[in-house]
Amino acid sequence: MCGIIGYVGPRQAQDVIIGGLRRMEYRGYDSAGIAVVADAGLALAKKAGKLANLVAELAESPLPPSTQGIGHTRWATHGGPTDGNAHPHASQTGRVAVVHNGIIENFASLRADLEAEGVTFASETDTEVAAQLLGREVERAGSLVDAMRAVCNRLEGAFTLVAVDALSPGRIVAARRNSPLVVGVGVGEMFVASDVAAFIEYTREAVELGQDQVVEVTPDGYEVTSFTGEAAPSHPYHIDWDLSAAEKGGYDWFMRKEIFEQPRAVSDTLLGRLDGEGRLVLDEIRIDDAELRRVDKIVIVACGTAFYAGMVAKYAIEHWTRVPCEVEIASEFRYRDPIITPTTLVVTISQSGETADTLMAIRHAREQHAKVIAICNTNGATIPRESDAVIYTHAGPEIGVASTKGFTTQIVACYLLGLYLAQVKETKYGDEIRDLLSELEQLPAKMQHVLDGLDQMAGLARDFIGCKSLLFLGRHVGYPVALEGALKLKELSYLHAEGFPAGELKHGPIALVEDGLPVFVVVPPQGRDQLHDKVVSNIQEVRARGALTVVLAEEGDDEARPYADIFVELPKVPTLFQPLVAVIPLQFFACELATLLGHDVDQPRNLAKSVTVE
Ligand code: AGP
């Protein structure tokens, strides 16, 4: 989750780099730094803490003018967040500077070898090993790009490296393995970055780099090669959102803006999914129908909120396709020696597309010859690139660390996948699929209806500001919504919050219930089965023991309303689609309570937007 930017062109590099680092602050970091290639050679500045510390340092001791440089915001892995461990790191010769995202897993042995040869290290980081190796290779190889390739072939683990050479001004060399890197193509200027937000104010033309690739950029162009030096294909694309989309648009937090963007994000994700004959088309699916027809098990792997989206998806996919569907925490998946065969379909869900736990899980699945479909919100990210197929959600940039539109669009993408599989397996036919799709297409308006009535949740946040613990209950697809509501509250307010299946109360959790304890309950629509009535009974059980019940139920639910201290009305939607409306009041409540508590809602403590380390 470090932020990286490199620039070469006519502008003052320091201005471009600091501005780019500012646009990546949301990624979570604990130090920042910059290096430029000036007439007198490399000039660096780096500080622990927030970017403001670096800016203050530069105000006191400005760097010399330069039109080429690299910058970095670091989230500490090897070595604490200190000035010395901040990036960029320079070689002992002072000729090369490098910034890095990821983890170099064999850094200890490489460091020992270098120290044995007399190299003195200035930091505890794995990154400095790359800097020292580059410093030695560039003397040997003569060019930074050749040195980069030689060094990359010695490194193990995940890395994006961006380097400059004091003796070759006007060029930047970058490399990637298992970590994001994107080139921004300007007119007479070029950018390399871990995130398009770093350069989007200058250009929306980008190039995604593939696995084990090196890129050399100069103001007039770029050249992509493999780690062994062969010319490699590059994939230019146009970034379809502009800077304003990455700004707050008048909201106090990115997260609040993103809560309100959900109807649009869902409708964009649904866009263009039916062909002229009304058949569902997912053009990113590059697995032929015959192969999908042979699928006899589906395993969804994800982390955090994405995992809860997978839990919702399980109900829909099994209901529509009658194929067994498991949902696994990605970091647990490969350690339990899962039963994966060539007829298993693995579905990964990841907003960032860079979550290391999820990436390692699909690597494991592919080693077992399973097909992998990625549900992802980030074009060109590592996870979709390493999958057999991808369904992109079109939520636009999700900047707030706490995922909101990522969650609801992930659920929608999973519904699309489930319907597509049902269509291929002929467990659902054209008219049924079209009916379900048209139900889905009505959801953005119903979500908007919920968004228009959130004052009640703002009042609730004020009422609950002194609470130390809150419970969330649900059944069926309401259970993952309860888990997600609890996670939002934990992430943002730092309070104890826990989600349970409502039916589990009597097996232990009900002991937690005491006078005045807020218990949120997601009530399924009234319908044929007993699901609804059982949840209403659960509300009575907790209320009888003093709980303060916040009941989220569909309008007109007169059976649930009498047991609600606070009744939160939801629009009527089919049971399977209820998470898309039920989660919104819980997202907003968590955002509001955290705001009242004075927390940084967009960058909660200890968290990062994308967890690119295992
Ligand atoms: C959710 O609010 C958290 N930010 C976190 O649980 C997140 O969902 C998880 O880390 C997965 O991230 P991904 O979707 O980018 O893979």
Boltz pocket constraint, residues with backbone or C-beta under 6 A from the ligand:
constraints:
  - pocket:
      binder: B
      contacts: [[A, 303], [A, 304], [A, 305], [A, 306], [A, 349], [A, 350], [A, 351], [A, 352], [A, 353], [A, 354], [A, 355], [A, 358], [A, 400], [A, 401], [A, 402], [A, 403], [A, 404], [A, 406], [A, 491], [A, 608], [A, 609], [A, 610], [A, 611]]
      max_distance: 6.0
